[in-house]
Amino acid sequence: MEKETTLQMLERFDPVMARLLQQEEDRQRNTLGLIASENYASPLATFLEGSVFTNKNTEGYPGRRFVGGCEFADEVENLAIERLKQLFGCEHANLQAANATIGNISILHGLLKQGDTILSMSLSHGGHLSHGAAFHVSGKMFNVVQYGVSQETERIDLEEVKQLAQQHNPKMIICGASSYPRLIDYAGFAAIAKSVGAFLWVDCAHDVGLIAAGVIPSPVPHADVVSFSTQKTLRGPRGCGVILCRQALADKIDRAVFPNIQGGPKMDMIAARAVLFKECMSEEFKLYSRQVLLNAQALAQGCLSQGLRLITGGTDTHLIVADVTPLIPSGKEAEDILNSVGIVTNKNMIPFDALPPNVSSGIRIGSPFLTTRGVKEAEMYEVGVLVGKVLQNHNQPEVLAKIRRQVAGIAEKYPLFAEEWLPW
Ligand SMILES: *Cc1c(COP(=O)(O)O)cnc(C)c1O
């Protein structure tokens, strides 16, 4: 008799979970994922998640642990840190935070005192909730002043940032966003931070993969602290908040992550990131990142051809924020109708949105996901056209049925992770 596979074992022991696992895999295969913050994770890095390193308690840092038996774990964590330094040219790196939001809270906790003033981008204009949103712990612990984008250009206005900085004297200035489609002037932010004696923290969770590949400029030379997640354009498994900083801030950052905010790190997560960072140094990853940019341009052109209005008129990165109201009443309705044909997106506020956040006037879409599957510009343009056609025809069931078949056709052509991007 043949040996039972792990999947067969799961089917026998927990058929409900086995079914859900299969259904999620089918969903990912059969739909076109355009969520700008998602990606298909590196197969080798994914292999290391859940490996025997998950059994190891490693409270502390390499060479300074609170438990024995850490000799290989120390090597793993040092390897990951060295690769981060090589990849980003930074002085110090910490990758123990369980996710980027926890890492962000650690930065604020480590470098500031409760009640200090921070200057950050507002959530409704593209910022992140961990940058001081009123309902978030970061918003409750600090005096938060926020900048937005200019109503006219929909871009960050450095004059506004400078005025707010001079008026409020923040201890920390934060830039980096979740739904801002343009490059950020890090040197400009650094000059403002310097002029008021504030730290500059850049949270590049979204476009860090493009930065690692060198296809867009890096914030590392300009910022005191840089933070990011690893599951977006960096194409790693979910979880892990990386913090890079100047050597002078290293102790404060390390102490904030452990023991102030977290206990022991997830060692299998760190092992997976060590491999991921090696992958990010490869020629294949550079080519992938270049393709992400080309594909975002093609997707934007496809959307524009169907009458969608793009915030700032287009994109410099992997993501696009589209005002859907020329074609359909809201982002919520757009998300639902697109999902019904197998195009997965998320509703998103647009700057100066007239609708509440749970409805919104826009959607946010991006190219990292489909690029990992091997989709190139011509079909990316086609996907943009389909997005527009779905929204135009949201009341036409026959048209939607036809589009659903076209979507399934594209999805079937591209398995989940294209071999051309594998560097091994
Ligand atoms: C996605 C994102 C985060 C949060 O990442 P998690 O790992 O999900 O906590 C933080 N900052 C920005 C700017 C993001 O876009």
The ligand as an ORCA input file, in Angstrom:
! r2SCAN-3c Opt
* xyz 0 1
  C       0.343     46.964      4.487
  C       0.934     48.075      5.226
  C       1.327     47.924      6.561
  C       0.928     46.730      7.406
  O       1.451     45.531      7.109
  P       1.008     44.272      7.970
  O       2.147     43.351      7.831
  O      -0.270     43.783      7.364
  O       0.774     44.698      9.391
  C       2.001     48.971      7.167
  N       2.245     50.114      6.513
  C       1.842     50.311      5.246
  C       2.140     51.608      4.578
  C       1.164     49.302      4.567
  O       0.752     49.515      3.324
*
